[in-house]
Amino acid sequence: MSSVARAATPTAAETLERLIRERETGCPGYWDFADSPRRGGGHAFFQYPAMMVPELQGALLDDLLTADPSVRRVYDPFMGSGTVLLESIYRGLDFHGVDINPMAVLLSHVKAAPPSAADALAAVTRVVAAARQSSIVEEHAFIGVEKWFQPIVRGELSKLRAAIQADGDLEMRRFLWVCMAETVRLVSNSRTSTVKLHSYSATDLSNRRPQAINMFESIGKTNSTRAGEHWTRIARAQPDSTRSSAPVVNIQRASILSEIIGPGSADAIMSSPPYGDNGTTVTYGQHSYLPLQWIPRNDLVGSFDETLLESTARIDSLSLGGSKIGALKDRAEIEEKSSALADFLPLIDNRPDLLKKVVAFSRDYEAALGRATSPLRVSGFSFWTLGERRVGKQAVPLVRITKDFLALHGHDSILVIDRILPQKRKRMAATNHSGATMSKEHILVTVKAR
């Protein structure tokens, strides 16, 4: 045996860190993806808030597969619009996703297996023709419909809704509902410049002349082309010789705080959890409220509770930090779980209202991370895309808090990727109630040690 000691084989964690750092070294600002093209294919079916950058998550998955070729199933416990879903199946990986928002679940379901471009276009053409030929249709009604839709728009949307319902193929209807959802978003009286429901001014409304049927036709044709792009990419994907079937996709509509959700096991987690309570950051549920009002409950994916739409804020109130009950009593307990949080909370002691929100979110966040990472196998990696908001003009150290919480559940931190957030790419709450601009994003990479 040689007297020269042989170098130890790098661990998967060491290899992963090296690969990630080499991208930044070879191209400074690589992880910013500032010059990436606009979203295409299934990634662009519907404008969902705070969508992750597909190229970024794809690059991380590529590095993960190089470092650990045994990865077969990716889990996203805060699935949102399904960015990780698509990037996973494009690499032949099984995927399991969870989200509380019915719109996110429907969108992700359609993204995973849209119709062919030809079938989608034919269906869109049929629906548009039927809607234009319809002279009388019972107008769809729900609380607030007069506020959010002009009379002519409401009539055209009702005709489109009836025409879609007449299609006998459930999966095709779901694709059409996604097109309808984007139409609703663009023709409603709610400003598209924000993810919250805020009506245009009276002057702007008097000048608006949205045409719902024409808008649906344009969106439907474009989404049909995007469906074709999706299947082209699936066909181009290099087959994995160790797999004999297509990737398996499982999607659940549920709260991450539920006890029995998620996959039985996962090889990796890739997700972007909320960075604060929805009331003051990204109102995913509020953004989805109007589209969901037009989609029949039976055509949605997964379970549906009618109370989810009893108000514009209901879905968000069921999300992390939605309930403030008992929050201040739990302060000491949650501070013990994170030194970073214990350092931060005294900075907002003079604002009990904000203190309660941060503690309530942190309490739910720690529990959610515990449940989310439970299926992950030992030695499995996690990638957490995080934004750090400001509360009371103080920056919440979410990355350090997340590290602390994950450490409680047996995770070791490997590295943090810092990136400049290109506002043109990621539609999110760049400002919150404090008025501070969020300009950076962070990806925390961890490994489950026990």
Secondary structure, 3 states (H helix, E strand, C coil): CCCCCCCCCCCHHHHHHHHHHHHHHHCCCHHHCCCCCCCCHHHHCCCCCCCCCHHHHHHHHHHHHHHCCCCCEEEECCCCCCHHHHHHHCCCCEEEEEECCHHHHHHHHHHHCCCCHHHHHHHHHHHHHHHHHCCCCCCCCCCCHHHHCCHHHHHHHHHHHHHHHCCCCHHHHHHHHHHHHHHHHHHCCECCCCCCCCECCHHHHHHCCCCHHHHHHHHHHHHHHHHHHHHHHHHHCCCCCCCCCCCCEEEEECCCCCCCCCCCCEEEEEECCCCCCCCCCCCHHHHHHHHHHHCCHHHCCCCCCHHHHCCCCHHHHCCCCCCCCCCHHHHHHHHHCCHHHHHHHHHHCCCHHHHHHHHHHHHHHHHHHHHHHCCEEEEEEEEEEECCCEECCEECCHHHHHHHHHHHCCEEEEEEEEEECCCCCCCCCCECCCCCECCEEEEEEEEECC
